[in-house]
Amino acid sequence: MTLTESATGTTKRQSSKGGLVNGGSLRSWTAVCDFLLQIFPGCEKEAAGGREAVRVAGKVVAYLASNQRSRPSGVPENEEFVIVRIDFDRREHLLESNPDAFFVTPHYKTYPGVIVRLSTVDRGLLRDLLVEAWRLVAPKRLVRDWAPRLVGRDAGSTTAPVSGSQGQYAMAKTGFTSVDEYIAAQPDAVQEILRRVRNAIRKAVPGAHEVISYKMPTYKLGGHRLVYFAIWKQHYSIYAATEQVVAAFQDELASYEVDKGTIRFPLSEPVPVKLIGRIAKFRAEEIAARGKAKKSARANR
């Protein structure tokens, strides 16, 4: 695999379709660029309007946050931030669950992206976001041709990928249109586990709306993301771990891996149905309280 610089300042990826590379530390814009250019077809690095960006088919996947409109106040001048393409639903969850690593300045409020602080973000999660960003903007033909060569792993997971060697990034087949379809696509033993997780959430918050969002079973309440889950090789993840959730259920979560908004439950252990239900109810209360606070703030203006 090689990278070549064109006369116009565009860096293009040149490789056979078979190569997967280690995502590395991803602690710098250079490392982020290398990851995108070396793994994903169609990616090009461009310098346009004084801003470095990686694009595919002319659409931005990620770019260096190089001006004051995209930087929080009080951070060192040499600290790098990257703006990653993302949908608004996913961004809402990241901003809520991990404000130390993700934020949005007023200038970018209406832009479908999130600003990432490279010094604090979980590297596995950032790799996942870069994969998702590429899938969002890449032509369907590229996604269709490339996806079968990549197999998914959980963000930040310590378990091995479904295929490939440890440390390599991979991506799962997606495209489910319903939770029933998502569950039916799994092995029989896993289906039963996911059905119990699903039932625990639905019983706890019967008013939640069930959808597939960002390729995962998702539950929304009043238009806000309540909780969502996904299956991985050795565990299933519940994405609902706000700081308040972690604090409220500290003792009960002590035996599970909790990291950056994610709770990981081993497939080898019984499904903690009551705990999952209580977490879902707690999240519903969080959403209701936030809505009341906003309503009160508007009334006092």
N, C-alpha and C positions, 0 to 999 in steps of 0.2 A: 504494500500500500504506500502511495506517495502523495504528497500535496504539491501542487504547482501554482506559481503566481503568474497571473496573466498580465498583459501590458496595461490593462485598465485597473489593476489593483484588486482584482477579484481572485480569491483563493478558492480553487476547486478541489474536490475530492476525487482521487483516482485510485480505484482498487477493484479487485474482483468482488462479487457479491457475497462471498462466503465469510469475510473477515468480521470477527467481533473483537473489540479491544476493551481493556480495563478502563473504567471511568476515571481512575486516578483520584487525586485529592479534590479536584473541582474547587479549589480555593482561590482561583484567579480567573479573569476573563480569558486569558490564553488557554487555560486548561478546559474551560467550557467550550471554547471554539474548537479545540482539538477533538474533544469528545464528539461534538456534533458532526464535524467534517469527516472524521474517520469512520463513523458508524453508519450515518444515514445518507442514502443516495439523494442527489439533487441539491445538497447543501452547498452554499457558497458564502464566503466571507467578503463583505463589501465595506468600503468606507464611503459613506454618503452623507453630505451635509455636516462633515466633521464628527460623525457618529459611527462607530464600528458596529456592524450587525452581521448576523448569520441569517441568510434567507434560503427559502426553497421555492422555486417557481415564482420568484419575485416577492414572496410574502415573508414577513419577519417571523423567525422562530424565537430569537433572543437577541438582545443588543446591550451594549455597555451603557450603563447609566452614568453619563459623563457630565451632566450639568446640574446646577443647584435645584432645578425643579424636580429632580428625581432622587435627591439625597436628603436624609433627615438632618436636622441641625445638630451640631455638637459632635460629629463623628470625625475621625482623623481624615485628612485630605487624601492620604494614600490608600484608604480602604476602598475596595471595589464593590460595586453593586451591579447586578444584572437584572434587566427587565425581561421576563419570560412570558411568552404568549400563553393565555389561559382563558377558560370561560369564566363568566362571572359567578356561577354557582360554586365552582371549585375554589375560586378566589375567596369567596365569603368564608368558607370553612377554614382556609389557611390563615386568614387574618384573625379569625376568632381563636383558633387553636394554637397558633404559634406566632404571636406578634413580635417576638424577638428576632425572627428570621424573615418575616414577610410583612410588607406594608404597602400603602399606596398614598402618594401625595395628591393634593387637590388637582394638580395638572393632569394626572393620569386616571382620575376617578372614572371617566367614561371610556377609557381604553381597555380592551380585553387583555389585560396583562397584570402581572404582579411584580413588584420590586423585591429582589432577593438579596439579602445580606450574606455575602459569601463566607464571611468569617464565622457565622453562627449557624447557618443552615445545615441540617443533617444531609450528608452527602448522598445517601441512598435515596432520600426523598427528592433531592435536586435532580438526580439522574432520572427518576420517574417523571418529574415535571418536564424535563427536556424531551423525553420520549413522547409525552402527551402533547407537547407543543408542536413537535414535528408532525405528529399524526393529525393535528388540527388543521394545519395549513398545507401539507404536502398533497399533491394530486392523488386522487384515489388509485390511479394505476400504480404509483410508487408504493403506496401503503399496501395494496393488494399483493404486489410482487414480493415485497420485503417481509411482511408480517409472518409468513410461514417459517422463515429462517430464525425467528426470534421467539423466545419463550419467556413468560413473565416471572418476576420475583417481587416480593413485597418491598416497599420502600424501607430501607434501613434494616431489613431482616437479617438475622444471623444464621438463618437456615440456608441450605444450598439451593441454587436455582433448580428449576424443574429439569433443565438440561444444560449442557455446557459446563465449563469448569468454574470453580469458586472465584468470585471477583469479576467475572465477565458480566456485562449487562445484557439482558434479554427482555423480551416483551411477549405477553400472552395474546392469544387469539381473542378478539372481542367482537362486539356487534350484536349482543343480546338485545331483544326488544321488550322483554318482560322478565319479571323475577322468576316466574315459573320456568321460562326457557333457560335462564341462568342456572337454576338448581338442577333441572333435568339434564344439563350437559355434564354434570359431575358424576363420579362413580357412585354406586348405590349407597355405600356406607357414608359417604360425604353428603349425599342428598338428605339423609335423615338428620344429620347434624345441622345442616342449613335450614331445614324445615323447622327444627326446634328453635333456632335463633330467630327465624322469621316470625314464628308464632309468639315468641316471648315479646317481641317488639310490638306486634299488632295487638296483643292482649293488653299490654301496658298502656298503649296510646292508640285506642281504636279509631280516633279521628285523623290519624296520620295518613297522608296520601303516599301510596307505594308507586315508585317509578324506577326506571333504570336511568341513572345519571352518572356521567363519566364512567360508563361501562360497568357500573356496580349497582346492586340493589340498594335503593335509597329511600328514605322516609322523610317526608316534608310535612311541616305543620305551619299553616298560615303563610305558605310561600317560603318558609325558612327551612334550611336543612336541619333535620332532627338528628338522624343517625344513619350510617350506611355501613355495609359490611362486604367483605370479599374473601374468597378462599385461596389459600396458597398451599405449597407442597406439604408442610408439616403443621400448619396452623390455619386458623381463620382470624381475620382482623375485624374489630369493631372500631369505626372511626367516629368517636364522640368524646374523646378525652380532652375537653377543655380544662383549664387550670382548676375551675370550680369542681368539675367531675372528679379529677384526680384527688383533690383535697377532701371532698365529701366521702369518697369511697377508698380512702388511703389504705385502711386495714384490709379490706376485702380484695384489693388489687395487688397486695404485696407479693403474692405468689405468681403474678403474671408479669409479662414484659409490657411495660408502658413507655411509649416514646413518641414525642412530637405529635400528639393528637391521636395516637393509635394504641389500641389495646389488643394484644395478641394472645389468643387462647389456643393451647395445643390440641390437635385433633385426637391425641391419645387419652385425653381426660374427659370426664362427663361435662356436658354443656351446662354452665352455671345459669340456668334459665331465670331464676329469681333475681340474680345479680344483673343480668342483661335487661330484664324488665324494669328494675329499679333505676338503672342508668337511663333508660329511655324516658321514664317518667320525670327524672331529674332534668333531663334536657328539655322536656316539654315545659317544665316550670321555668327554666332559664329563658326560653324563648318568650314565654308569657310575660315574665318580669321585664325583659328588655323592651317588649312592645309597650308595656305600661309606662316605663321610664321615658320612652320617646314621646308618647302621647302627652305625658305630663310636661315635658320640656317644651313641646310646641304650644301647649296651653298657657305657659308662663311667659312666653315671648311678648 
